[in-house]
Amino acid sequence: MDDAKLFDARVHCPHCGHTVHLDVDTSEDEQNYEDECPNCGDSIYVTMHREIGDDKIHLRVTADDEQYY
C-alpha cells in the first residue's frame, strides 16, 4: 500500500523566476531532491523539512547543489 502524501507547492525558479508547481511527497519528514524548471530547463534543488511541533512543511529552493556536499 502506498502511503505517499502529496502537497502541491508553488515556488519560484531561482534562475528565471518562473512559478513552478512541485508535487512534494510529505510521507517523510526530511528530503533533498533535484527538479527541473519547465521554463528555462535549469536544475532546482529542493530541501523539504517538516516541523514536528507545528506540523508545517518548510521548503528551501536553491540554484546550486552546494547543500548536498
VOBA-1610 file (N, C-alpha, C; in pm, whole numbers, padded with zeros to 5 digits, always signed):
BEGIN
Met+00083-00117+00000Met+00000+00000+00000Met+00088+00124+00000Asp+00055+00223-00081Asp+00133+00345-00096Asp+00087+00448+00005Asp+00181+00495+00090Asp+00149+00594+00193Asp+00192+00735+00151Ala+00214+00759+00023Ala+00258+00890-00023Ala+00151+00995+00004Lys+00195+01107+00058Lys+00108+01220+00083Lys+00163+01336+00002Leu+00094+01374-00103Leu+00144+01478-00192Leu+00087+01614-00154Phe+00174+01714-00161Phe+00140+01852-00132Phe+00180+01934-00253Asp+00088+02013-00308Asp+00118+02097-00424Asp+00181+02227-00375Ala+00307+02247-00408Ala+00378+02368-00368Ala+00408+02452-00491Arg+00388+02582-00478Arg+00424+02675-00584Arg+00547+02752-00538Val+00655+02737-00613Val+00780+02806-00581Val+00828+02880-00705His+00924+02969-00686His+00981+03043-00798His+01117+02985-00833Cys+01141+02967-00962Cys+01271+02919-01008Cys+01377+03021-00969Pro+01486+02977-00905Pro+01591+03071-00865Pro+01672+03124-00984His+01652+03065-01102His+01725+03109-01221His+01647+03213-01301Cys+01519+03183-01331Cys+01442+03270-01420Cys+01321+03335-01353Gly+01286+03291-01231Gly+01173+03349-01159Gly+01038+03292-01195His+01034+03199-01290His+00908+03136-01331His+00846+03060-01214Thr+00713+03066-01200Thr+00644+02990-01096Thr+00640+02843-01136Val+00687+02758-01048Val+00694+02614-01072Val+00604+02544-00971His+00523+02452-01019His+00439+02370-00932His+00512+02240-00903Leu+00534+02210-00776Leu+00601+02088-00735Leu+00504+02001-00656Asp+00503+01873-00685Asp+00431+01777-00603Asp+00529+01725-00499Val+00516+01772-00377Val+00608+01736-00269Val+00550+01618-00193Asp+00627+01511-00184Asp+00588+01392-00108Asp+00619+01417+00039Thr+00515+01427+00120Thr+00534+01459+00262Thr+00530+01336+00352Ser+00546+01218+00294Ser+00543+01096+00375Ser+00668+01082+00463Glu+00775+01156+00431Glu+00896+01159+00513Glu+00918+01301+00561Asp+00979+01316+00678Asp+00997+01448+00737Asp+01112+01528+00677Glu+01211+01464+00619Glu+01329+01532+00563Glu+01356+01477+00424Gln+01374+01567+00327Gln+01406+01523+00191Gln+01492+01627+00121Asn+01578+01582+00032Asn+01655+01665-00058Asn+01640+01605-00197Tyr+01605+01687-00293Tyr+01595+01635-00429Tyr+01614+01745-00531Glu+01631+01705-00655Glu+01652+01795-00766Glu+01533+01787-00860Asp+01492+01902-00912Asp+01386+01908-01011Asp+01435+01999-01123Glu+01357+02009-01229Glu+01395+02092-01342Glu+01287+02195-01368Cys+01328+02319-01393Cys+01233+02424-01426Cys+01179+02399-01566Pro+01048+02391-01583Pro+00991+02367-01715Pro+01008+02486-01810Asn+01039+02603-01755Asn+01054+02722-01837Asn+01195+02736-01893Cys+01297+02732-01805Cys+01435+02754-01851Cys+01518+02627-01859Gly+01471+02518-01796Gly+01543+02390-01803Gly+01655+02375-01702Asp+01681+02477-01622Asp+01788+02467-01522Asp+01744+02384-01402Ser+01840+02333-01330Ser+01812+02250-01213Ser+01771+02335-01094Ile+01672+02286-01021Ile+01625+02347-00898Ile+01649+02245-00787Tyr+01716+02286-00681Tyr+01745+02198-00570Tyr+01650+02231-00455Val+01581+02131-00406Val+01476+02150-00306Val+01512+02072-00180Thr+01500+02140-00066Thr+01513+02076+00064Thr+01378+02091+00133Met+01321+01978+00176Met+01193+01979+00245Met+01215+01933+00388His+01153+02005+00481His+01163+01971+00623His+01025+01990+00684Arg+00978+01891+00756Arg+00851+01904+00829Arg+00883+01928+00975Glu+00833+02038+01026Glu+00850+02073+01167Glu+00748+01994+01248Ile+00796+01905+01332Ile+00708+01816+01408Ile+00618+01895+01503Gly+00670+01997+01570Gly+00594+02072+01669Gly+00471+02141+01612Asp+00484+02201+01492Asp+00371+02272+01434Asp+00316+02205+01309Asp+00375+02091+01269Asp+00333+02013+01153Asp+00330+02095+01024Lys+00421+02193+01014Lys+00431+02274+00893Lys+00541+02219+00803Ile+00523+02238+00674Ile+00620+02195+00575Ile+00703+02317+00535His+00836+02304+00543His+00926+02412+00506His+01005+02368+00384Leu+01001+02450+00278Leu+01077+02422+00156Leu+01185+02526+00140Arg+01302+02480+00097Arg+01413+02570+00062Arg+01449+02538-00082Val+01445+02637-00167Val+01474+02621-00309Val+01601+02698-00340Thr+01699+02632-00400Thr+01825+02696-00435Thr+01863+02666-00579Ala+01958+02742-00630Ala+02003+02727-00767Ala+02125+02637-00782Asp+02188+02601-00671Asp+02306+02516-00681Asp+02292+02397-00588Asp+02379+02300-00607Asp+02371+02177-00528Asp+02468+02177-00410Glu+02510+02294-00366Glu+02604+02303-00255Glu+02551+02236-00129Gln+02420+02236-00110Gln+02362+02176+00009Gln+02385+02026+00017Tyr+02422+01962-00094Tyr+02441+01817-00095Tyr+02582+01776-00057Tyr+02675+01871-00044Tyr+02813+01836-00016Tyr+02853+01868+00126
//
